[in-house]
């Protein structure tokens, strides 16, 4: 079994993720970070289109959205991460009102 990365290294990887420009495509994020996230035991918390989950998400605000999307996540303000299934950082999200 692989040795788990120290939490400090996982947090450094998340900080590097945050520094990538928003214009970077999802494919580029995955190509660059997927192997590192896997090696560190990290996984992204899925959010967009899902109901708000206070155990995994922090509400950064609300916006008017389609009626069928009420109380669902419209977009992320920051990615959330689990480390081997344990919350390391909640996702920051905008919720449809």
Secondary structure, DSSP 8 states (H G I E B T S, - for coil): ------HHHHHHHHHHHHHS-TTS-HHHHHHHHHHHHHHHTEEE---TTSB--TTTEEEEEEE---GGGTTBEEEEEE--EEETTEEEE-EEEEEE-
